[in-house]
Amino acid sequence: MAYTVGQVAKVAGVTVRTLHHYDEIGLLSPSGRTSAGYRRYDDADLQRLQLVLYYRELGFPLEEITAIIDDPAADPAAHLRRQHELLTVRLKRLQEMVTAIEFAMEASKMNIQLTPEERFEVFGDADPEQHEAEAERRWGDTDAYRESNRRASRYGKEDWLRIKAENEDWGRRIVALMASGAPADSPEVMDLAEEHRQIISRWFYECSYEMQTGLADMYLADERFTAYYENIAPGLATYLHEAIHANAISRA
């Protein structure tokens, strides 16, 4: 059976632009085309796409995925075993890892010394204390929480305005790249994932690649984190998650 690019995008939960990009780089080229040149995918193409998406979810760069999938010694069972092993390792790491405080909620977790007027100027209608009790329950025993709390307690209005400006500028730039169709594992997008890590380290706590990928996983696992980035731009939570994992693999 033949499928159009739109049908494949809908079934797989990816964009048409993503499928076009996969075709352009030779990662997933359709088995056929119509007389007018439109792409047509068959069942084998969908099976290959499933493998691509499995490995993308695991954080592999596209170039490495191509090499893995095209390995003549690997059969479908071998791919499943590899995915199982990788997921098991990730699960163990996530279970053992002490999750750091998410940057987007920093202001609501800290003992911020601002007047009500200053809080409104910095945070608008957001309640800086909304998640304070939960944050302390989840992360209060971590060094990252204590360090972040120590730093944030010293910040005044001008410090928070600088943090806000940095975060908004970073947000505009990553949204622009996403809108341009740049893949999440492209160098320019990974540079912004690295900048995301450095902003956290500069203002709140030393954020390792392991801690940052843990945060990225929370962007999809916790609906509040997902909503924060989706409110900036639809699809941004997944896009940033992929960029952070790709950057960690590339640099760590």
N, C-alpha and C positions, 0 to 999 in steps of 0.2 A: 504494500500500500504506500502511496506517495503522500507526503504532507507538505503544505506550504510553510514558508518561514514564519508566518503569523501563527499558524496552528502549532508549530513546534515551540515557539516562544511562549504561547499561552500554556501549553501542557507542562513545559519545563520550568516555568516561572522565571524566565529571563527575558531580556528585551531583544527586540529585533536587531537593534544596533550591536548587541553583544554577539549574536549569531553571525552577523556580517563580519564583525571583527575576527571571530574564530575562523571564518572562511578565509579571510584575507591573510592570516598568518599560518594557514595550513593545519590548524588544530582540529577543525571540524568542517570539512568541505562536503556539500551535499552530493549525493550520488548521481543526481540528474538535474537537468534544467529543461524548461519548456522551450518551445520554439521562439518565444519572446525573450528568453534569457532568465526567466524567474527560477529561483532555487526550488528544488524538490528533494525532500529528505525521505529515505526509506527506513525500515525498522532497524537495520544495522546502524544507520546514522544515529538513530535515537539511543541505541545501546551505547554507542561511543560517547554521545553527549552525556549520558548518565554517568559514565566513568569520569568524564571531564568535571562534572559538577561535584562528584564525590571528592575528587582530589582538590578542587578549588575550596570546598568546605573545610578541608584539612589544612589549607593555607599554602599549597604548593604554587609556585609561579607557573605561568602558562608554558614557558619553555620546558620546564622540568616535567610538566604533565605530558607534553608531547612525547618526550623521550620515554617516559614510563609506559604510556599506552602503546607506543609503537615498538616496544621491546619484543622481539620475535620469540623470546623464551617465556613470555608471560601469557598465560591463558586466563579466561574469566575467573576460574577458581583461585588462581594466584593473585589476581587483583583483589578478590574478596578477602583473602587471607591477609594481604598487605593492609587493606583498609581496616580490618578488624584489629590488627596489631597497632596501627597508628591511633585508632580511636581509644584503644585500651590504655595506651601510654598517655594520651591527652587526659582521659578521665582520671587516671591516677595522679597526674600532675595537678589537675584542678582540685581534686580532693585534698591534696596535701598543701596546696598553695594558700597562703593567707592573702585573701583578696584585699587590695588597697581601696582607698576611698575614691569613688568616681568624681572626676573633675567637675562635671556639669552640676553636681549637687554640693560642691564644696561649701558654698555660701550658706546652705541650709544646715550644715552639719557643725559649724564652728561657732565658737563664742565670739561673735563679731561685735566689736565695740563701736557701734554707730547710733546716732540719734534716730528717732523714727523718720524724720525728714530725710536724713542721709540714706537710710535704708531704702526709702522709696525712690530716691534719685538713682541709686545703684541697681536695685533689684526690681523696681516697678511694683506690680501687684503680687509678685511671688513672695511666699512666706519663708523667710530665712530659717525658721525654726521648725518647719513642717516635718522634716525627717530626722531631726536631731536625736530623738530617743532611739529610733531604729538604727541609725548609723552607729551610735555608741554601743548598742547591743551586738551588732554584727562585727564591728571592727575595733571596738574600744580597747581590746587587748593587744593590738598590733602596734609595732613601732611606727608604721606609716601614719596611723591615725594620730598617735601622740605627737609626732613631728609636725604633721599638718595642722593640728590644733594649736601647737605652740607658735607656729609661724603666723597663722591666720589671726590669732588673738592680738597680734601686734599691728595688724594692718588698719589703717584709717581709710577715710572715704577716698582719698586720692589713689591709694593703693588698689582698692577694689575697682575703681573706675579704670585704672590701667589694665587690670586683669580682664575686666569686661571688654575693653577696647581690643585687646590682643585676641581674645576668644572670638569676638565678632568678626575681626579682620580675617582670622584663620578660617572661620566658617564661610565667609564670602568666597574665599579663594578655593576651598575644596568643593563648594557647590558649583562654582564656575567650571571647574575641571570635570566634575561629574556630568554637568549639562553638555559639555563639549564632546562627551563620549570617550574620554580618556579611560582606559582600563584601570581598575583598582590597583593592579600591580605594576603600573607604568612608573618610571622613575620620578616624574613630577608629583604623582599622587603619593607615592611612598615617602617622598621628601616631606609632604604635609603630615603624613602619619608620624614621621620622626619629630616634626615640629610639635605635634600634639603631645608626644612623650616629654619633650623638653620643656614645654609650658608647665606641665604638671610638676616636673622636677624643679623648675626654677621658682615656682610660687608656693608649692605645698610639700612635696616629699620626693625623695629620690625614686623615680619610677623606672624600674628595670624593664627589659623587653618581656620577661615572663609576667610581670605585674600588668603591663600594658595589654598583652594578649588576653589576660584574665578579664580586664575591663572590657575589652572588645567583645568577648563572649557574653558578658552581662548585657551589652547593648541589644543583643537579640534574645537573651533568656529572660530578662526582666522588662515587662511592658512599660514601666516608667522610664527606663533608660531609652528604650526604643522610641517612645513618644517624644522624648526630648529632641532627638535627632530628626525624627520624622517631621516634627513641627518646623524644623529649619528647612528641610527639603525632603519630599517623599523619596524613599530609597536610600537616604543618607546613612541610616544605621547599618544596613548590610554593606554598603559601599565602604564605609569607614572600617567595619569589621574586617573585610577582605584586605584593605590596604594595610592595616596594622599587622595582620598576620604575615602578609607578604614582606613587609618591611622588616619584621622581626627575623624571618627566615633569611633575608638577604644580608642583614647587618650583624645579627647576634653571633 
